[in-house]
Amino acid sequence: MEIPKVFESEYRFCLILWEHEPVRSSDLVRLCREQLGWKPTTTYTVIKRLSERGVLKNEDSVVTALVSKEQVQEAEIDELVEKKFGGSLPAFVAAFTRHGRMTEKEIDQVQRMIDRFRKGDGQ
């Protein structure tokens, strides 16, 4: 299943949805007003747009996600690696680590992930 594209403002909306789902659309309007400063029409437009793209469903004014936060993040990373690094994960990692942004603890975490992947665990 291909994950539909979720743009930045939609992603901020989805963060609220994922935290509160299932949630009534009227409650989403209130939450988006409080957390994003959106007008009700903006929230309803985003609900409609994301529903049409298969990101969420809105049945009987109850909104639930059809894709997870992790799925959206993975799709975004895949797109980034493809567009900016020609699909090369090593080139992406090299660019990310070139500036020394990783702590020793983070390097150890990444190494453990690589070790698990080599063993076939993948996660």
Disulfide bonds with the S-S distance in Angstrom:
none
